């Protein structure tokens, strides 16, 4: 796993930054034994009601794959919800990676 950054806007939101740092502890387990070279960034955004949310952008450096998870503070306060959301996000990144590999394979001439 490559580095995981925290955006400046997230750092300025004390509660969100604290929750993101706690959730970041899950990443080594979530990424597990994957061979993907993953980098990411925790950030801050707003939901449809204008309330602040935490975002996690994960990117596979070996392909063009990228996914973004949007997590409400309540998601990050619950270990079960945090774990579920992060595993789901990693699953989405793996799916994007596989889609890229499949397209590459289809474009090969035999």
C-alpha positions in Angstrom: 0.0 0.0 0.0 1.2 3.4 -0.9 0.6 6.5 1.2 -2.8 7.7 2.4 -3.2 11.4 2.7 -5.6 13.7 4.6 -6.8 16.8 2.8 -6.3 20.2 4.4 -10.1 20.8 4.4 -10.6 17.6 6.4 -7.8 18.6 8.8 -9.7 21.8 9.5 -12.8 19.8 10.6 -11.8 18.5 13.9 -14.5 15.8 14.3 -14.2 14.6 10.7 -10.4 14.4 10.9 -10.5 12.5 14.2 -13.0 10.0 12.7 -11.1 9.6 9.5 -7.8 8.9 11.4 -9.6 6.2 13.4 -11.1 4.7 10.3 -7.7 4.8 8.6 -6.5 2.2 11.1 -8.8 -0.3 9.2 -7.1 0.2 5.9 -4.3 -2.4 6.3 -6.8 -5.0 7.2 -9.2 -4.0 4.4 -6.5 -4.0 1.8 -5.3 -7.3 3.1 -3.0 -9.3 0.9 -4.0 -7.5 -2.3 -1.3 -7.0 -4.9 -2.8 -3.7 -5.9 -0.6 -0.6 -5.4 -3.3 1.5 -3.7 -3.0 5.1 -2.8 -5.7 7.3 -1.3 -6.9 10.5 0.2 -9.3 11.3 3.0 -11.3 14.4 2.3 -14.2 16.5 3.2 -17.4 17.2 1.2 -21.0 18.0 1.8 -24.1 15.7 1.4 -27.3 16.7 -0.4 -28.4 18.6 2.7 -25.2 20.6 3.0 -24.0 18.7 6.0 -20.3 17.8 6.1 -19.2 14.2 5.2 -15.9 12.4 5.0 -14.7 11.1 1.6 -12.2 8.4 0.9 -10.7 8.2 -2.6 -8.8 5.0 -3.4 -6.8 4.7 -6.5 -5.1 1.7 -8.1 -1.8 3.1 -9.3 -1.4 0.3 -11.9 -4.5 1.1 -13.8 -6.9 4.0 -14.3 -9.2 2.7 -11.5 -10.5 5.0 -8.8 -13.4 4.9 -6.4 -14.7 7.4 -3.9 -16.6 6.5 -0.8 -18.8 9.1 1.0 -19.1 8.4 4.7 -21.3 10.3 7.1 -20.0 10.9 10.6 -22.5 8.4 12.0 -21.0 5.7 9.7 -17.5 6.4 11.1 -18.7 6.3 14.7 -19.8 2.7 14.3 -17.0 0.1 13.9 -19.4 -2.2 12.1 -20.6 0.4 9.6 -17.1 1.7 9.1 -15.8 -1.8 8.4 -18.7 -2.6 6.0 -18.3 0.6 4.0 -14.6 0.3 3.7 -14.7 -3.4 2.5 -17.4 -2.4 0.1 -15.2 0.5 -1.3 -12.3 -1.9 -1.7 -14.5 -4.4 -3.5 -15.5 -1.6 -5.8 -11.9 -0.8 -6.5 -11.1 -4.4 -7.2 -14.1 -4.5 -9.6 -12.8 -1.4 -11.5 -9.3 -3.0 -11.6 -10.7 -6.2 -13.1 -12.8 -4.3 -15.6 -9.7 -2.6 -16.8 -7.8 -5.9 -17.1 -10.7 -7.4 -18.9 -10.9 -4.6 -21.5 -7.2 -4.9 -22.0 -7.5 -8.6 -22.5 -10.3 -8.1 -25.0 -8.2 -5.6 -27.0 -5.4 -8.1 -27.5 -5.1 -9.6 -30.9 -4.4 -13.3 -31.2 
